[in-house]
Structures are given as C-alpha cells and as structure tokens.
C-alpha cells in the first residue's frame, strides 16, 4: 500500500520510544494511512533492517546518534528530523522537596551534571553516584542492567539508607514508584528557585530513513520543534570537547512571542521584553523564537558558566555559530589562571577549575 509506514523503535530506560510513537499514530484517523510499530534490539540491528527495507523509518533516543553519523551515511540512510521532547526534566524521588531535605541528605544520581546542580542548590548535600553508594550503604552493588537500578534505590529510600534519588520521569512511571516525585525544573515558577537545565538530548527522539523515502510520509512522524532541537544540540555537542559532554546542560525549545512577553512582564525583565522587538520598536507576533540555554558547573557546585540565546527561528542557525564562538571564549577565559596584578601577589586559581 502506498500510504503504509512500518516504524522500528529502540527504547531506552529513560525514553520509551515505542510508546510515544504508538500514541502519536493513534491521533490519526484510521483511513489516513496504515502504520505499524515494531521494536528493534539495538541501533546496529535497527539500521540494518532499515537499509535492507524491512522497516521504513527508525525512531530512537537522539543520544544514540552521537558519533554514529558515519554508520548512518554508509548504510544509505539519513537523519530526517526528530520529535519534540515532552518531558525532558528529571525528577527527584523523595518524601521532601529538594530545599526541605535534611542537612547532609544523601541524594543519588548517576549524572555528573545533576550532582553538580544539586550541590549548587544545596552545598550541604551528599550528591553521589550509584557506584559510590556502596561506601555509605554497605552491601549495595549496582545492578548490571540499568533498568533495575530505580527499584534498588527505592528499597534503600524506604529503609532510610538514602534520602532520595534522581531519575527520568519515564523511569519513575515504568518502575511504579510509590514515593513522591518532585520535578527538577529548568525554569521554575518561583524566581530565585533552583534551576536544572537538563542533560543534552533529554527525551529527544530522532528519526532516520533510507535515502529517497517520500517526505510526505516522513513528515507524519517528525515535528518542527524537534527538528530544531536536534539540529542545534547536534551542532553544539559536536563542537564541545569530550570532557565537557557529561557536565554540560543543554535545552532548546520554541517560544511564542506572547508567552515571552507575559514572562517578561511578570518578572519585570526589560531585556527579555526587548528581545521581541525589531530595531524600530515593533513587536513581531508571527515568528516563533528559538530559546537556547546551556551551562556547565564546577565540581563543588559553587561556580556556573552559562549562555542563553533567544532568536527568531529564521536566524537560529547563525545564532548557534555565534553562540559556539562565545562559549569557547568563555570556557577559555574561565579555566585559565588569573594573572597577577603585582609580582608579590599569590597565584589566583581559575574561575572554573578543570
């Protein structure tokens, strides 16, 4: 049949791609086209099935694409876009919110970025990984399968051996957690509240097809905001040094002008408001803005280096190039030793220790 799509999906513990794709197809009328969703075991088998014509499209967590661009190209396939992240923010599983945790509370996260963000919000916390948890909880051994980790941490939380742990919203729901969850928001409702820019590619689903696959069918699965997010994040991550990948937060999303103006008015943010004006002072309501936020944090959580951009969608590609230049300059200046003002001065450490 001409209007038939067979989509292969690759799930991860933090992103149930098959569920999201199936839910998306259910929104179409039954007579629009026929569709089928089938899981694949891993990326390599999925790309093989796609190149051999066993499936029409392959959807998978976008983080899997990093470093595999050559494999995709050599297989006669191409990245056609992505789906908009629905729930990129992580959640803290605990009986109390972050700011109400007891002094020296033990919070477990396997993300180096998240541990630094936790210490930024609460320097007194013990933010540790599951690998180091055995030092505080004798007998604990991280499981070989990451899918089993939330269940083990939930038992430690119930026994009072830890005070909380950070996982994705998908992992929270998949493992049927009974403890309360608290979303670690990238832009909290309360001004001055801790913010948590999510790790790169969070909840972002990439889609690839064979070369020459009909665009009219491919566009039924991808979304404009997802395409923008994938393009921007891929360019930024490809430019960063490998040592920065695990300690950099990155968020890309579309913003409507009306929502930006309401936020600027509520926060009395003149700079944010003026970002929606042209040089003549007129407000463009018909062009979506692209918001890009990235940050990295020192190991103790005391120092943060961040950049933000809010640009018209017609200019976002040029804006990313300028952002990367600015980011390299910031990192270079903040990681070098501070020169002495006088020969008798003591050596000053860099603003952001490596």
C-alpha positions as CSV (number, residue, x, y, z in Angstrom):
1,X,0.0,0.0,0.0
2,X,1.3,3.5,-0.9
3,X,0.3,5.0,2.4
4,X,1.8,2.5,4.8
5,X,4.6,3.1,7.3
6,X,6.5,0.4,9.3
7,X,8.5,2.1,12.1
8,X,11.2,0.4,14.0
9,X,11.7,1.7,17.5
10,X,14.5,1.5,20.0
11,X,13.7,2.1,23.7
12,X,16.0,3.1,26.5
13,X,15.4,3.2,30.2
14,X,14.7,6.9,30.2
15,X,12.9,7.1,26.9
16,X,10.1,4.7,25.8
17,X,10.2,5.5,22.1
18,X,7.7,2.8,21.1
19,X,5.0,4.1,23.4
20,X,5.4,7.7,22.2
21,X,5.3,6.6,18.5
22,X,2.2,4.4,19.0
23,X,0.4,7.2,20.9
24,X,1.2,9.6,18.1
25,X,-0.2,7.3,15.4
26,X,-3.4,6.9,17.4
27,X,-4.1,10.6,16.8
28,X,-4.6,10.0,13.1
29,X,-7.9,8.9,11.5
30,X,-7.9,5.2,10.7
31,X,-8.3,5.9,7.0
32,X,-5.3,8.3,6.7
33,X,-2.7,5.6,6.3
34,X,-1.7,2.2,7.7
35,X,1.1,2.1,10.3
36,X,2.9,-0.5,12.4
37,X,5.4,-0.1,15.2
38,X,8.0,-2.9,15.8
39,X,10.8,-2.9,18.4
40,X,14.5,-3.4,17.4
41,X,17.1,-4.9,19.7
42,X,19.8,-2.3,19.2
43,X,20.9,0.5,17.0
44,X,23.0,-1.7,14.7
45,X,20.3,-4.2,14.0
46,X,17.8,-1.3,13.5
47,X,19.9,0.5,10.9
48,X,20.5,-2.8,9.1
49,X,16.7,-3.5,9.0
50,X,16.2,0.0,7.7
51,X,18.8,-0.2,5.0
52,X,17.5,-3.6,3.8
53,X,14.0,-2.3,3.6
54,X,12.5,-4.4,6.4
55,X,11.3,-1.2,8.0
56,X,10.6,2.3,6.6
57,X,11.7,4.5,9.5
58,X,13.8,4.1,12.6
59,X,13.0,6.1,15.7
60,X,15.4,6.0,18.7
61,X,16.7,8.2,21.5
62,X,18.6,11.0,19.9
63,X,21.7,10.5,22.2
64,X,22.3,7.3,20.2
65,X,23.0,9.3,17.1
66,X,26.1,11.0,18.5
67,X,29.2,9.6,16.9
68,X,27.3,7.3,14.6
69,X,26.7,9.7,11.7
70,X,29.2,7.8,9.5
71,X,27.4,4.5,10.1
72,X,24.1,6.1,9.1
73,X,25.5,7.6,5.9
74,X,27.4,4.4,4.9
75,X,24.1,2.4,5.3
76,X,22.4,4.6,2.7
77,X,20.3,6.3,5.3
78,X,19.8,9.9,6.5
79,X,18.5,11.7,9.6
80,X,15.2,13.4,8.6
81,X,14.3,15.0,11.9
82,X,13.1,14.5,15.5
83,X,10.1,14.6,17.7
84,X,9.6,17.4,20.3
85,X,10.7,16.4,23.8
86,X,7.6,16.1,26.0
87,X,9.2,15.6,29.4
88,X,12.9,16.4,29.4
89,X,13.2,17.4,33.1
90,X,14.3,14.8,35.6
91,X,12.5,14.1,38.9
92,X,13.7,13.8,42.5
93,X,12.1,10.8,44.1
94,X,11.9,11.6,47.8
95,X,9.4,12.4,50.5
96,X,10.5,16.0,50.7
97,X,11.3,18.6,48.1
98,X,15.0,19.5,47.5
99,X,15.1,22.6,49.6
100,X,13.4,20.8,52.5
101,X,15.9,17.9,52.6
102,X,17.7,17.4,56.0
103,X,21.3,18.6,56.3
104,X,23.8,16.3,54.6
105,X,21.0,14.4,52.9
106,X,22.2,11.6,50.6
107,X,20.9,12.1,47.0
108,X,21.8,9.5,44.4
109,X,22.3,10.4,40.7
110,X,24.4,8.8,38.0
111,X,24.6,12.1,36.1
112,X,27.7,14.1,36.8
113,X,25.8,17.2,35.7
114,X,22.9,16.6,38.0
115,X,25.1,16.0,41.0
116,X,26.8,19.4,40.4
117,X,23.4,21.1,40.0
118,X,22.3,19.5,43.3
119,X,25.3,20.9,45.1
120,X,24.7,24.3,43.5
121,X,21.2,24.3,45.1
122,X,22.3,22.7,48.4
123,X,26.1,22.7,49.1
124,X,25.5,20.6,52.2
125,X,24.0,17.6,50.3
126,X,25.9,14.4,49.7
127,X,25.3,14.0,46.0
128,X,26.8,10.7,45.0
129,X,26.6,8.1,42.1
130,X,25.3,4.6,42.5
131,X,28.9,3.3,42.1
132,X,30.0,5.3,45.2
133,X,26.8,4.4,47.1
134,X,28.4,1.2,48.4
135,X,30.6,3.3,50.7
136,X,27.6,4.7,52.5
137,X,25.2,1.7,52.2
138,X,27.3,-1.4,52.8
139,X,26.2,-4.4,50.7
140,X,24.8,-2.3,47.9
141,X,26.0,-3.4,44.5
142,X,24.9,-1.5,41.3
143,X,23.0,-3.9,39.0
144,X,24.3,-5.0,35.6
145,X,21.1,-3.9,33.9
146,X,20.4,-0.1,34.5
147,X,16.7,-0.8,34.3
148,X,16.9,-2.5,37.7
149,X,18.6,0.5,39.5
150,X,15.5,2.6,40.3
151,X,13.9,-0.4,42.1
152,X,17.0,-1.0,44.2
153,X,17.3,2.7,45.1
154,X,13.6,2.7,46.1
155,X,14.3,0.0,48.6
156,X,17.2,2.0,50.1
157,X,15.0,5.0,50.3
158,X,12.3,3.0,52.0
159,X,14.8,1.7,54.6
160,X,16.1,5.2,55.2
161,X,19.6,4.5,53.9
162,X,19.3,7.3,51.4
163,X,17.1,10.4,51.3
164,X,16.3,10.5,47.6
165,X,17.4,9.7,44.0
166,X,17.1,11.4,40.6
167,X,15.8,9.6,37.6
168,X,13.8,10.4,34.5
169,X,10.0,10.8,34.5
170,X,9.8,7.7,32.3
171,X,11.8,5.5,34.7
172,X,9.6,6.8,37.6
173,X,6.4,5.7,35.9
174,X,7.8,2.4,34.4
175,X,9.1,1.1,37.8
176,X,5.8,2.0,39.6
177,X,7.4,4.1,42.3
178,X,5.3,4.7,45.3
179,X,7.3,7.6,46.8
180,X,6.5,11.2,45.8
181,X,8.3,12.8,42.9
182,X,9.5,16.4,42.6
183,X,10.3,17.8,39.1
184,X,13.7,19.4,38.8
185,X,12.5,22.2,36.5
186,X,14.7,24.1,34.1
187,X,12.7,27.3,34.5
188,X,10.9,27.1,37.9
189,X,7.8,29.1,38.6
190,X,9.3,30.9,41.6
191,X,12.0,33.4,40.9
192,X,15.3,32.5,42.6
193,X,14.3,28.8,42.9
194,X,17.0,26.3,41.9
195,X,17.0,25.5,38.2
196,X,18.2,22.4,36.4
197,X,19.0,22.6,32.7
198,X,18.5,19.0,31.5
199,X,21.3,16.9,30.0
200,X,21.7,17.0,26.2
201,X,19.2,15.1,24.1
202,X,16.8,14.6,27.1
203,X,13.6,12.9,25.9
204,X,14.5,13.8,22.3
205,X,13.6,11.1,19.7
206,X,15.5,11.1,16.4
207,X,14.1,9.6,13.2
208,X,16.1,8.3,10.2
209,X,15.0,6.9,6.8
210,X,16.5,5.5,3.7
211,X,17.6,7.9,1.1
212,X,14.7,8.8,-1.2
213,X,12.0,7.9,1.3
214,X,8.8,10.0,0.5
215,X,8.8,13.2,2.5
216,X,5.0,13.3,2.7
217,X,5.2,10.1,4.8
218,X,8.2,11.0,6.8
219,X,6.7,14.3,7.9
220,X,3.9,12.5,9.6
221,X,6.3,11.4,12.4
222,X,8.7,14.4,12.8
223,X,7.9,17.8,14.3
224,X,9.3,21.3,13.7
225,X,10.4,22.0,17.3
226,X,12.1,18.5,17.4
227,X,13.9,19.2,14.2
228,X,15.3,22.5,15.6
229,X,16.3,20.9,18.9
230,X,18.1,18.0,17.2
231,X,20.0,20.3,14.8
232,X,21.1,22.7,17.5
233,X,22.1,20.1,20.0
234,X,24.0,18.1,17.5
235,X,26.0,21.1,16.4
236,X,26.8,22.1,19.9
237,X,27.7,18.7,21.2
238,X,29.9,18.1,18.1
239,X,31.8,21.3,18.9
240,X,32.3,20.6,22.6
241,X,35.4,18.8,24.0
242,X,34.7,15.2,25.1
243,X,35.4,16.1,28.7
244,X,32.5,18.6,28.7
245,X,29.8,16.2,27.4
246,X,28.8,14.8,30.8
247,X,28.9,18.2,32.7
248,X,27.0,20.4,30.2
249,X,23.3,21.1,30.4
250,X,21.5,21.9,27.2
251,X,17.9,22.9,26.4
252,X,16.4,24.0,23.1
253,X,12.8,24.9,22.6
254,X,10.4,27.0,20.6
255,X,8.8,30.0,22.3
256,X,5.8,32.0,21.2
257,X,6.2,35.8,21.4
258,X,3.0,36.2,23.6
259,X,4.4,33.8,26.2
260,X,7.7,35.6,26.3
261,X,6.1,39.0,26.8
262,X,3.9,37.6,29.6
263,X,7.0,36.2,31.3
264,X,8.9,39.5,30.8
265,X,6.0,41.4,32.3
266,X,5.7,39.1,35.3
267,X,9.4,39.2,36.1
268,X,9.8,42.9,35.0
269,X,12.5,41.7,32.7
270,X,13.2,44.6,30.2
271,X,15.9,42.7,28.4
272,X,13.7,39.7,27.7
273,X,10.9,42.0,26.5
274,X,13.2,43.9,24.1
275,X,14.3,40.6,22.5
276,X,10.9,40.5,20.9
277,X,11.2,44.0,19.3
278,X,12.7,44.9,16.0
279,X,15.1,47.9,15.7
280,X,12.1,50.1,15.1
281,X,10.4,49.0,18.3
282,X,7.7,47.0,16.6
283,X,6.8,43.5,18.0
284,X,6.7,40.6,15.6
285,X,4.0,38.2,16.7
286,X,4.1,36.0,13.6
287,X,7.6,34.5,14.0
288,X,8.5,31.8,16.6
289,X,11.5,32.3,18.8
290,X,14.2,29.7,19.5
291,X,15.5,29.6,23.0
292,X,18.9,28.0,23.6
293,X,20.2,27.5,27.2
294,X,23.5,25.8,28.1
295,X,25.5,25.7,31.3
296,X,28.4,23.9,33.0
297,X,29.2,23.8,36.7
298,X,32.3,23.4,38.8
299,X,32.6,20.1,40.7
300,X,31.6,21.6,44.0
301,X,28.6,23.4,42.5
302,X,29.8,26.8,43.5
303,X,30.6,28.3,40.1
304,X,28.4,28.2,37.0
305,X,29.2,29.2,33.4
306,X,26.1,29.7,31.3
307,X,24.9,31.2,28.0
308,X,21.4,31.9,26.7
309,X,20.1,32.9,23.3
310,X,16.6,33.9,22.2
311,X,16.4,34.5,18.5
312,X,13.9,34.4,15.6
313,X,13.6,31.0,14.1
314,X,14.8,32.4,10.7
315,X,18.1,33.2,12.4
316,X,18.8,30.4,14.8
317,X,21.4,28.6,12.7
318,X,23.6,31.7,12.5
319,X,22.9,32.3,16.2
320,X,24.3,28.8,17.1
321,X,27.6,29.6,15.3
322,X,27.9,32.8,17.3
323,X,27.0,31.0,20.5
324,X,29.7,28.4,20.0
325,X,32.3,31.1,19.4
326,X,31.2,32.9,22.6
327,X,31.1,29.6,24.5
328,X,34.7,28.7,23.6
329,X,35.9,32.2,24.6
330,X,34.1,31.9,28.0
331,X,35.5,28.4,28.7
332,X,39.0,29.5,27.7
333,X,38.9,32.6,29.9
334,X,37.2,31.0,32.9
335,X,39.6,27.9,33.0
336,X,42.9,29.8,32.8
337,X,44.8,31.0,35.8
338,X,44.1,34.6,36.8
339,X,47.2,36.7,36.0
340,X,48.8,38.5,38.9
341,X,48.2,42.3,39.4
342,X,51.5,42.6,41.2
343,X,54.6,40.3,41.3
344,X,54.2,39.8,45.0
345,X,50.5,38.6,44.7
346,X,49.7,35.0,45.2
347,X,48.6,32.8,42.3
348,X,44.9,33.0,41.7
349,X,43.1,29.8,40.6
350,X,40.8,29.8,37.5
351,X,37.2,30.8,37.9
352,X,36.1,27.4,36.8
353,X,38.6,24.7,37.8
354,X,39.0,21.9,35.2
